[in-house]
Amino acid sequence: MTADTRPRRTEAEEEIASAYVASRKRFPGDGRVRAARDAAFSHFEHAGLPNRRVEAWKYTDLRAQMRSFAPLAPDTESHVGTASDPIGALDRARAIIANGRYRPEQSDLAGLDGVTVEALSDVLASAPERVGRLFDDGDDVVMALNTALMLGGVVVTVAPDARPSRPLELVYRTIGDTPITVASRAVVSVGANASVRMVESHAGPDGLAYQVNTLTELDMDHGARVAWARVQVESEAAQHLGSFVARMGRDTTLNHLSVNRGAALARWQAAVHVGGSGASAGFSAATMLSETEHSDNSLVVRHTAPHSVSNELFKNVVDDQATGAFQGMIAVDQEAQKTDAKMMTQALLLSNEAQFASKPELEIFADDVRCGHGATAGEIDPSMLFYLMSRGLPPAEAERLLIEAFLDDAIDALGDDAIGDALKGIVAGWLARRGAVA
């Protein structure tokens, strides 16, 4: 007889299982989709929520930190107001995804010539093969749970050679006055030689302990160019789990920026396949943590074609008793000769209790490459602080300017001034609140 060595289910794992069984027949999609959901849920049942023993989750013990699972968001009318707009100064089109479901009647899609936005639920019913093509969610429990529990979202198609005049914002909002769980997905396909600017924003009610699991699939045909800014300003009591998978074809360019502020627990993970020669990928992040917040950014960039480039710059500011982590890997296959890849993570610790862990890695099987990584962590340079104070600035103002400049480097890496200026307002707001508390 072989004993079952699996640990007992936690309360949250029991609640996830009950929610799936109760809602399985009401989820969008036909029998083929239901089979995919069942397979994904089976993976969760076997593995459970990830913990520190899972290498990719070494710094975020989700099994311990997710004490309960909030009910799945009901399909009720939810209106997104202007009060929850963290980048209101930016002129852009908006696709509203409220409580996980696309709301076309609230959306503004003007200025998007060559771009089609569809409800994910409609695509799951008519052409489910368009969803989940880029990854095997059996490799990650959180992505598997997104497949099992996804309530809706959007499918965005950018036609070949399209050049929409406005950026498109995917507006993810959690709405309500009781804790709920929202699982949603965006599937974005960019045609050959098209160029598009995307913003992905996540927010919800202050003080509410809701839970979010969101996943983005980005497929780029040859010559496509994408600038993607991700904004996470969730409630200080929320748990936010975000995943991003991308496939880059020949001569494509992707610049991706994450601005993270808020959420009791926030985890963003990305897997990028640089699969075409001449492709260029850039990833940057500006993360702000305070009180007892925890943030974890994880990125794997895999080069499988020659003459490709990737650059990563992750900036983190950690205050109070907050904790943060970054795990990054550059993987270069044997066929990916002439790869040029660099990765850097930097943490600025503003208190003696703040903690940050960095784990950059290289996995190289080609012999003609230029790859490197680095990590730094420390406090504000006292000589820089003294220089500004010697010019007449008060200590608090001098410190604010240095923190702002530190994070602005990551935002500027996106290469889009209009989007960057809007996002710098989030940094300024965080610093203003920090100054008010201090």
C-alpha positions in Angstrom: 0.0 0.0 0.0 1.3 3.5 -0.9 0.5 6.3 1.5 -0.8 9.6 0.0 1.9 12.1 0.8 -0.1 15.2 -0.5 -0.7 17.8 2.2 -4.2 18.3 3.4 -6.1 21.0 1.5 -6.2 24.4 3.1 -9.4 26.3 3.6 -8.8 28.4 0.5 -8.1 25.3 -1.6 -11.3 23.7 -0.4 -13.2 26.9 -1.3 -11.7 27.0 -4.8 -12.7 23.4 -5.4 -16.3 24.1 -4.2 -16.5 27.2 -6.4 -15.4 25.4 -9.5 -17.8 22.5 -9.0 -20.7 24.9 -8.3 -20.0 27.2 -11.3 -18.6 24.7 -13.9 -21.7 24.5 -16.1 -22.2 28.3 -16.0 -18.8 29.3 -17.2 -18.6 30.6 -20.8 -17.6 28.2 -23.5 -18.8 24.9 -25.1 -17.8 21.3 -24.4 -14.3 21.8 -25.7 -13.7 24.7 -23.4 -15.2 22.8 -20.5 -12.7 20.0 -21.1 -9.8 22.4 -21.0 -11.2 23.9 -17.8 -11.5 20.4 -16.3 -7.9 19.5 -17.2 -6.7 22.8 -15.7 -8.7 22.3 -12.5 -7.3 18.7 -12.3 -3.8 20.2 -12.3 -4.7 22.5 -9.4 -6.3 19.6 -7.5 -3.1 17.6 -7.9 -0.6 20.4 -7.1 -2.5 22.7 -4.8 -1.6 26.4 -4.4 2.1 27.1 -5.0 4.4 27.4 -1.9 8.0 28.1 -1.2 9.0 24.6 -2.3 8.0 25.5 -5.9 11.1 27.2 -7.2 9.2 29.8 -9.3 7.3 30.8 -6.2 10.3 30.7 -3.8 9.7 34.2 -2.4 5.8 34.1 -2.4 4.1 31.4 -0.4 0.7 31.7 -1.9 -0.6 28.6 -0.1 0.2 30.3 3.3 -0.9 33.8 2.4 -4.2 33.0 0.6 -6.2 32.1 3.8 -9.6 32.0 2.1 -11.1 32.3 -1.4 -13.7 34.9 -2.0 -16.8 34.0 -4.0 -16.6 34.3 -7.8 -17.9 37.7 -9.1 -21.6 37.4 -10.1 -22.7 38.4 -13.6 -24.4 41.6 -12.6 -24.4 45.1 -14.2 -21.3 46.9 -12.9 -20.6 50.5 -13.9 -17.0 51.9 -14.0 -16.9 55.5 -13.0 -14.3 58.1 -13.6 -13.2 58.1 -9.9 -11.2 54.9 -10.4 -9.1 56.2 -13.3 -5.4 56.3 -12.2 -4.3 57.8 -15.6 -7.1 60.2 -16.4 -4.9 62.7 -18.1 -4.0 60.3 -20.9 -6.0 60.5 -24.2 -6.8 56.9 -25.1 -9.5 54.5 -26.1 -10.9 52.3 -23.3 -12.2 48.7 -23.3 -14.0 48.2 -19.9 -13.7 44.8 -18.2 -15.8 45.1 -15.0 -15.7 42.2 -12.5 -14.1 40.1 -15.2 -16.6 40.7 -18.0 -16.3 43.0 -21.1 -18.8 45.9 -21.0 -18.9 47.3 -24.6 -21.7 49.8 -23.7 -19.3 51.5 -21.3 -16.3 51.3 -23.6 -14.9 54.0 -25.9 -13.2 52.5 -29.0 -12.9 55.7 -31.1 -9.6 56.2 -33.0 -8.8 52.4 -33.3 -8.8 52.0 -37.0 -7.7 48.4 -37.8 -8.4 47.1 -34.3 -11.3 44.8 -33.3 -12.3 44.1 -29.7 -14.5 41.1 -29.0 -15.9 39.6 -25.8 -13.9 36.6 -24.7 -17.1 34.8 -23.9 -18.2 35.1 -27.6 -14.9 33.8 -28.9 -15.0 30.9 -26.4 -18.4 30.0 -27.9 -17.5 30.4 -31.6 -13.7 29.8 -31.9 -12.2 28.5 -28.7 -9.0 27.5 -30.5 -8.0 31.2 -30.5 -7.6 31.2 -26.7 -4.7 29.5 -24.9 -2.6 28.8 -28.0 0.6 30.3 -26.6 1.2 28.3 -23.4 0.6 25.1 -21.5 -1.1 26.3 -18.3 -0.3 22.9 -16.7 3.2 24.3 -16.0 1.8 26.8 -13.5 -1.1 26.4 -11.0 -2.1 30.1 -11.1 -2.4 30.1 -14.9 -4.3 26.8 -14.7 -6.7 28.4 -12.2 -7.2 31.3 -14.7 -8.2 28.7 -17.4 -10.5 26.9 -15.0 -12.2 30.0 -13.5 -12.0 32.7 -16.2 -15.3 34.6 -16.2 -14.6 36.6 -19.4 -12.4 39.3 -20.8 -11.5 40.5 -24.3 -10.0 39.3 -27.6 -8.2 42.1 -29.4 -7.1 41.8 -33.0 -4.9 44.3 -34.7 -4.9 44.0 -38.5 -1.7 43.9 -40.5 -0.2 47.3 -41.2 -2.6 49.0 -38.8 -1.5 52.2 -37.0 -4.3 53.2 -34.6 -4.1 56.9 -33.6 -4.9 56.3 -29.9 -3.6 53.8 -27.4 -6.1 51.2 -26.2 -6.5 50.8 -22.5 -7.8 47.5 -21.1 -9.6 48.7 -18.0 -9.9 46.0 -15.4 -12.0 47.1 -12.5 -13.3 45.2 -9.5 -16.6 46.7 -8.3 -18.7 46.1 -5.2 -18.7 46.3 -1.5 -18.0 42.7 -0.5 -14.9 40.6 -1.3 -15.1 38.7 -4.6 -12.8 36.8 -6.9 -12.3 38.0 -10.5 -10.6 35.8 -13.1 -10.3 37.3 -16.6 -8.2 37.0 -19.7 -7.1 39.2 -22.7 -6.0 37.6 -25.9 -4.2 40.0 -28.2 -3.0 39.3 -31.7 -1.0 41.9 -33.6 -0.7 41.5 -37.4 2.3 41.9 -39.6 4.0 45.3 -39.6 1.2 46.8 -37.4 2.1 49.2 -34.6 -0.1 49.6 -31.5 0.1 51.2 -28.0 -1.6 49.3 -25.2 -2.3 50.1 -21.5 -3.5 47.5 -19.0 -4.8 49.0 -15.7 -6.1 47.2 -12.6 -7.9 48.9 -9.7 -10.6 48.3 -7.2 -12.4 49.7 -4.0 -10.1 50.9 -1.2 -10.0 48.6 1.8 -11.8 45.7 0.2 -10.0 42.3 0.3 -10.9 41.1 -3.2 -8.8 38.7 -5.3 -7.8 39.0 -8.9 -6.3 36.4 -11.3 -5.7 37.9 -14.8 -3.8 36.5 -17.8 -2.7 38.2 -21.0 -1.7 36.4 -24.2 0.2 38.5 -26.8 1.0 37.1 -30.3 3.1 39.3 -32.6 3.4 38.6 -36.3 6.6 39.6 -38.2 7.4 43.3 -38.1 4.8 44.1 -35.5 5.6 46.8 -32.9 3.9 47.0 -29.5 4.3 49.4 -26.5 2.6 47.9 -23.5 2.1 49.7 -20.1 0.7 47.7 -17.2 -0.7 49.7 -14.2 -1.5 47.9 -10.9 -3.1 50.1 -8.3 -5.3 47.6 -6.5 -6.8 48.1 -3.0 -4.3 47.9 -0.1 -6.1 44.8 1.1 -6.4 42.9 -2.3 -4.5 40.0 -3.7 -3.5 40.4 -7.3 -2.1 37.6 -9.5 -1.1 38.6 -13.0 0.4 36.5 -15.8 1.7 37.5 -19.2 2.8 35.2 -22.1 4.0 36.5 -25.4 5.3 35.1 -28.7 7.5 37.4 -30.8 8.0 36.8 -34.5 10.7 38.0 -36.9 11.7 41.7 -36.6 9.2 42.4 -33.9 9.6 45.0 -31.2 8.0 44.8 -27.8 8.5 47.4 -25.0 6.7 46.4 -21.8 6.4 48.5 -18.6 4.9 47.6 -15.3 4.0 50.2 -12.7 3.0 48.6 -9.4 1.5 50.3 -6.4 -0.9 48.7 -4.0 -2.3 45.3 -3.1 -1.5 43.4 0.1 0.0 40.7 -2.2 0.9 41.3 -5.8 2.6 38.8 -8.1 3.3 39.4 -11.8 4.9 36.6 -13.9 5.8 36.6 -17.6 7.1 34.1 -20.1 8.3 35.6 -23.4 9.3 33.6 -26.4 11.6 35.6 -28.6 11.2 33.3 -31.6 12.1 35.4 -34.6 15.4 36.7 -35.8 15.8 40.5 -35.5 13.3 40.6 -32.6 13.8 43.1 -29.8 12.2 42.9 -26.3 12.4 45.4 -23.5 10.9 45.0 -20.0 11.0 47.5 -17.2 9.1 48.0 -14.0 8.6 50.6 -11.3 7.4 49.0 -8.0 6.4 51.0 -4.9 5.9 49.1 -1.6 4.9 50.4 1.8 3.5 49.2 5.1 3.3 45.4 5.0 2.7 44.9 1.3 4.4 42.1 -0.7 5.3 42.2 -4.4 6.9 39.6 -6.6 7.9 40.1 -10.2 9.0 37.0 -12.2 10.2 37.1 -15.8 11.5 34.4 -18.2 12.8 35.5 -21.6 13.6 32.7 -23.9 15.6 33.4 -27.2 15.2 30.7 -29.8 16.3 32.6 -33.0 19.6 34.3 -33.9 20.2 38.1 -33.9 17.7 39.0 -31.2 17.9 41.4 -28.3 16.3 41.7 -24.9 16.8 44.3 -22.1 15.3 44.3 -18.6 15.4 47.0 -16.0 13.3 46.5 -12.7 13.3 49.3 -10.2 11.9 48.8 -6.7 11.3 51.1 -3.8 10.5 49.4 -0.5 9.4 51.2 2.7 8.2 50.3 6.2 7.9 46.5 6.7 7.2 45.8 3.1 8.9 42.9 1.2 9.6 42.5 -2.5 11.2 40.0 -4.8 12.4 39.7 -8.4 13.2 36.5 -10.2 14.4 36.8 -13.8 15.9 34.4 -16.3 17.4 34.9 -19.7 17.4 31.5 -21.6 19.3 31.2 -24.9 18.8 28.1 -27.0 21.7 26.7 -29.1 20.2 28.1 -32.3 20.0 31.7 -30.9 23.5 32.8 -31.9 24.3 36.5 -31.7 21.8 37.1 -28.9 22.3 40.3 -27.0 20.5 40.2 -23.6 20.9 42.2 -20.4 19.0 42.1 -17.1 19.2 44.5 -14.1 17.2 44.7 -10.9 17.7 47.5 -8.4 16.1 48.0 -5.0 16.0 51.2 -2.9 15.3 50.4 0.8 13.8 53.3 2.7 13.6 51.7 6.2 15.6 49.2 8.3 12.7 46.7 8.2 12.2 46.7 4.4 13.3 43.6 2.6 14.0 42.7 -1.0 15.3 39.5 -2.7 16.8 39.3 -6.2 17.5 36.2 -8.2 18.7 36.9 -11.8 19.8 33.9 -13.8 21.3 33.0 -17.2 20.8 29.7 -19.1 22.9 29.8 -22.2 23.4 27.0 -24.8 24.8 29.2 -27.6 28.5 30.0 -27.8 28.3 33.4 -29.7 26.3 35.7 -27.5 26.5 38.8 -25.3 24.5 38.3 -22.1 24.7 39.6 -18.6 22.8 40.3 -15.4 23.1 42.4 -12.3 21.4 43.2 -9.0 21.8 46.0 -6.4 20.1 46.9 -3.2 20.7 49.6 -0.7 19.6 52.9 0.8 19.6 56.4 -0.7 23.1 57.6 -1.4 23.9 60.0 1.4 26.3 62.0 -0.8 23.5 62.7 -3.3 21.1 63.6 -0.5 23.8 66.0 0.9 24.3 67.6 -2.5 20.7 68.5 -2.9 20.4 69.7 0.7 23.4 71.9 0.2 21.5 73.6 -2.6 18.8 74.6 -0.2 16.3 71.7 -0.5 14.7 70.4 2.7 15.6 66.8 3.5 12.2 65.4 2.6 12.1 67.2 -0.7 15.6 66.1 -1.6 14.7 62.4 -0.8 11.5 62.7 -2.9 13.4 63.9 -5.9 16.0 61.1 -5.7 13.3 58.4 -5.4 11.3 59.9 -8.3 14.4 60.0 -10.5 15.2 56.4 -9.5 11.8 55.2 -10.7 11.5 57.5 -13.7 14.4 55.6 -15.4 12.1 52.5 -15.6 9.2 54.5 -16.9 11.2 56.3 -19.5 12.4 52.9 -20.9 9.0 52.4 -22.4 9.8 55.1 -25.0 6.3 56.7 -25.0 6.3 60.2 -23.5 2.5 60.5 -23.3 1.9 57.3 -21.5 5.1 57.8 -19.4 4.0 61.2 -18.2 0.6 59.8 -17.1 2.3 57.0 -15.2 4.7 59.3 -13.5 1.6 60.8 -11.8 1.1 57.5 -10.0 4.7 57.8 -8.7 4.1 61.4 -7.6 0.9 60.4 -5.8 2.6 57.6 -3.9 5.4 59.9 -2.8 3.0 62.6 -1.7 1.1 60.1 0.5 4.4 58.9 1.9 5.4 62.4 2.7 2.0 63.1 4.3 2.3 60.0 6.5 5.9 60.9 7.4 
